[in-house]
Amino acid sequence: MRRAITIFILSLGLISLFSACSKKPVNLTEQGLKQRARKIHQKIVTVDTHCDTAMMLLRGNWNPAERHDPNLSGSNKIDLPRMKEGGLDAEFFAAFVGQGPRTEQGYAQAKKRAEELIQAVRNMVETNKEIIGLAYTPEDAYRLKKQGKLIAFLGIENGYAIGKDLSLIKYFYDLGVRYITLCHTADNDICDSSTEQADPEDKGLSEFGKQVVLECNRLGMIVDISHASDKSFYDVLAVSKAPIIASHSCVRAVCDNPRNLTDDMIKALAKKGGVIQICFLSSYVKTPKPNPERDKAMAEFRAKYGNWRNLQDEAQRQKIMEELQEINRKFPADLATVKDLVDHIDHVVKLVGVDYVGIGTDFDGGGGVLGCNDVSEMINVTVELLRRGYSEKDIEKIWGKNFFRVFRQVTEISQKLKQS
């Protein structure tokens, strides 16, 4: 009798688990799916946790309030009109700082670059205050959405911007920055990068890096481990008193790239309460097919310019980007699709549940897939989620509610640490 009861209870548990993971079949036409997706976007706050569009603001001749044709050569991925078209409410504009020399002069230049980018975003918001507002909290985002406005958040990509000065974390927090991506494509004083070429040894988080993480916890600054090495990731998780994020990363089990997170990393991230924001950079989404002509052109490009993304000279960067776009025109990349992208979301949901995944496009930093190659096409991600049977509640979580949960937890833990 006891054995029968045990089997019955286990059966109920399995039924309950299956029900929680199952999705309702969708019988809508393509047009019906788009209409439903737009209705959902009208009700929820949608968040993209990473773009590099702030660099465009330094051009001087680029107006974010104008619609730029995404099909034209040299066009960027985000502007305010196209945010509205795509149904994206909130964007984290990252102040990207390329990794330079770890010297006093290098640190000073990195700080200045971050300041310029932050001020450029703040100026953009002030100039277009009838259209967009600057947010510091999730509550600000919901308030601005009710006012019919778009939302700008600030982040810093690469902790190199703080050099070796812990006080700069508070300085940038007071300027409105709400997350710091600890490193970029190379090692820095905080931690090792997943893509460092010069020194393959993974030393993880430094002693200074541990202080950085704890100071972020104390201030309420979100710690972002996108770009960090595997050891750095686990070291940060062990040190941090608050959940952390990967603002723009994908799943290594789906696409084997060192920038992506393994299943064990995703499980550890979720256990800590964090979230992985799926990146739209195609080579992180899907391993491209062999293309010898493109590979040769890209190898020559890299030999000519090296790690050009770390350049601080905006005019030089723009010239190099135009050359890269010409290579892409001559030898088109084998781009991933929206379906490939949502495969990453599916994998995370099956692995740890729907509460630990979100969206971080990396638009204007390399992000873009077929079907969602700029912000005006963001609605297509929701269409694909609906097609696969995701509920409105789950879509709301993926599009920002999960990230805002982490945001609030980081803030709450900061308040407790300040009181202790």
PyMOL commands that set and color helices and strands:
alter all, ss='L'
color gray80, all
select helices_A, chain A and resi 2-21+30-43+53-58+80-86+104-127+138-146+159-162+167-174+207-219+230-239+263-271+282-285+292-305+308-310+314-330+338-352+354-356+375-377+379-387+392-419
alter helices_A, ss='H'
color red, helices_A
select strands_A, chain A and resi 47-51+90-96+132-134+150-157+177-181+222-224+245-249+275-278+357-359
alter strands_A, ss='S'
color yellow, strands_A
deselect
rebuild
show_as cartoon
